[in-house]
Amino acid sequence: MLINEIGEGSKPYPWKKKGFTKVESWASELSDYDKTQNITGNWNDFKSNSIMYGFQSDNASYYVRIHGGWSRALNINFGRKPGAPKPADFNLIVVVSFDLEGRDDTLITNFGEQFRVISTVTDIVASFVNEISEWSWIKLQEVRIVPKIEDSEEGVSIAQSKRGRLYLEYIKKQGHRLPGSWTARIDDEYFTLLNGKVSGTEVGKYIPL
């Protein structure tokens, strides 16, 4: 039942953008950066804050927060082939989290509507990734997804928690919606979607999408 629900994809709830910050806000901030400065490799938060979305389920209101960090890209030119795309000027990592709107942060989204809620979050993330990919001079390197964990599962690895297992199945079944090639990595407290094909020696840690 779980795999069938995820594979078929539950219908997302209607969602909308909230607040003033949007992808263009981040792009505008990066375009104003003085590129004559030395590349340090440091990661920076956007001054324009997180990008927020919201949706209403049958039982509650939810918000989705996408927080971003950026760094200057270090590109070593050994001679680009004719027609090859110009390397990105900036690298980007985002963290996706969501929760109930206007409710106690300790509450968990467990109203029996998990499939449609996660489907909606997936729809928002896919829309965001597709939008940011249109800016060729910005490379989205990672998308970190932070599931909410039950208090009773405190200290349990994310892939072993009840909610984490649900998220992981959804990532595996719906990851193809992201543009290009992506790999899911299982970390201790969140799942990381990596831009590109990545592998490692640890069995089960990296999952091609």
C-alpha positions in Angstrom: 0.0 0.0 0.0 2.8 2.4 0.9 4.7 1.8 -2.3 1.6 2.0 -4.4 0.5 5.3 -2.9 4.0 6.8 -3.3 4.5 5.4 -6.8 1.2 6.7 -8.1 1.7 10.0 -6.4 -1.1 11.5 -4.2 -2.6 14.7 -5.6 -0.8 17.7 -4.1 -2.9 20.3 -2.3 -3.0 23.8 -4.0 0.0 25.8 -2.7 1.2 29.4 -3.0 4.2 31.5 -2.5 4.3 33.5 0.8 6.2 36.6 1.7 8.4 38.9 -0.5 11.5 36.7 -0.9 11.6 34.6 -4.2 14.2 33.0 -6.4 14.7 36.3 -8.2 15.6 37.9 -4.9 18.4 35.5 -4.4 19.6 35.9 -8.0 19.5 39.7 -7.7 21.6 39.5 -4.5 24.2 37.3 -6.2 24.3 39.5 -9.3 25.2 42.5 -7.1 28.2 40.7 -5.6 31.6 42.1 -6.3 33.3 39.3 -8.3 36.7 41.0 -8.1 37.0 39.8 -4.5 39.1 36.8 -3.8 37.3 33.4 -3.8 37.5 32.1 -0.2 35.3 29.1 -0.4 33.2 30.4 2.5 29.4 29.8 2.6 27.1 32.7 3.2 23.4 33.1 4.0 21.2 35.2 1.8 20.4 38.6 3.2 16.9 38.3 1.7 16.0 35.4 4.0 14.3 32.1 3.3 11.8 31.5 0.5 8.4 30.6 2.0 5.4 28.7 0.7 2.1 27.7 2.2 -0.8 25.3 1.7 -4.0 24.2 3.4 -4.8 20.5 3.9 -8.1 19.1 5.0 -7.1 19.5 8.6 -4.4 22.1 9.0 -2.3 24.9 7.4 1.3 24.2 6.6 4.3 26.2 5.7 7.4 25.2 3.7 10.7 27.0 4.3 13.6 26.9 1.8 16.7 28.3 3.3 19.7 28.9 1.1 23.4 29.3 1.4 25.8 30.3 -1.3 29.5 30.4 -2.1 31.7 31.6 -5.0 32.5 28.8 -7.5 36.1 28.1 -8.1 36.5 27.3 -11.8 39.9 26.2 -13.2 39.9 26.7 -17.0 41.8 24.0 -18.9 40.2 25.2 -22.1 36.5 24.8 -22.7 35.3 22.9 -25.8 33.5 24.9 -28.4 29.9 25.3 -27.5 30.4 24.0 -23.9 28.3 25.9 -21.3 30.1 28.5 -19.2 30.7 27.2 -15.6 28.5 28.6 -12.9 29.7 31.6 -10.9 28.0 30.6 -7.7 27.2 27.4 -5.8 24.0 27.0 -3.9 22.8 24.6 -1.1 19.3 24.7 0.2 17.6 23.2 3.3 13.9 22.3 3.0 11.8 22.1 6.2 8.0 22.2 6.8 5.7 22.2 9.7 2.2 23.2 10.9 1.3 26.9 10.6 0.6 28.7 13.8 0.8 25.5 15.9 3.1 24.2 18.6 6.4 23.3 16.9 6.4 19.9 18.8 3.3 18.8 16.9 3.9 16.4 14.1 2.0 16.3 10.8 0.1 13.0 11.6 -3.5 13.7 10.6 -3.7 10.7 8.3 -3.0 12.9 5.3 0.8 12.4 5.1 0.8 11.3 1.4 -0.9 14.4 0.1 1.2 16.6 2.4 4.5 15.1 1.3 3.3 15.1 -2.3 2.7 18.9 -1.9 6.1 19.5 -0.5 7.6 17.4 -3.3 5.7 19.6 -5.8 7.0 22.8 -4.2 10.6 21.5 -4.2 10.4 20.3 -7.8 9.1 23.7 -8.8 11.8 25.5 -6.9 14.6 23.4 -8.4 13.3 23.8 -11.9 13.1 27.6 -11.4 16.6 27.9 -10.0 18.0 25.7 -12.8 17.0 28.4 -15.3 19.8 30.6 -13.9 22.7 29.0 -15.6 25.3 31.0 -13.6 24.0 29.5 -10.3 24.5 25.8 -9.6 22.3 24.2 -7.1 24.6 21.6 -5.5 22.5 20.2 -2.7 18.9 20.0 -1.5 18.7 18.9 2.2 15.3 17.7 3.4 14.8 17.7 7.1 11.9 15.4 8.3 10.2 16.1 11.6 10.9 13.3 14.0 8.5 11.9 16.7 9.7 12.5 20.3 9.6 8.7 20.8 12.2 8.2 18.1 14.7 10.8 19.4 18.2 9.6 18.7 17.1 7.2 16.0 18.8 7.6 12.6 16.7 9.4 10.1 16.5 6.4 7.7 15.3 4.2 10.6 12.5 6.5 11.9 8.9 5.9 10.8 8.6 9.3 9.1 12.1 9.1 7.6 11.3 5.8 5.9 8.2 7.4 4.4 10.2 10.4 3.1 12.9 8.1 1.7 10.4 6.0 -0.3 8.9 9.2 -1.7 12.3 10.6 -2.6 13.2 7.4 -4.4 9.9 7.2 -6.3 9.5 10.9 -7.1 13.2 12.1 -7.5 13.0 11.7 -11.3 11.0 15.0 -11.4 14.1 17.0 -10.7 15.9 18.3 -13.8 19.1 16.5 -14.7 20.8 13.6 -12.8 20.5 13.5 -9.0 21.6 11.2 -6.2 20.0 10.9 -2.7 22.4 10.5 0.2 21.2 9.3 3.6 22.8 11.4 6.4 22.2 11.1 10.1 19.6 13.8 10.6 18.4 14.6 7.0 18.4 13.4 3.4 20.6 15.2 0.9 19.8 15.4 -2.8 23.1 15.8 -4.7 23.3 17.3 -8.1 24.9 14.7 -10.3 25.7 11.0 -10.1 27.5 10.3 -6.9 28.7 7.0 -5.4 30.5 5.9 -2.3 31.8 2.8 -0.5 29.2 2.7 2.2 26.4 0.3 1.1 23.0 1.9 0.8 24.1 5.4 1.6 23.8 6.7 -2.0 20.7 6.2 -4.1 20.5 7.2 -7.8 17.3 9.0 -8.6 
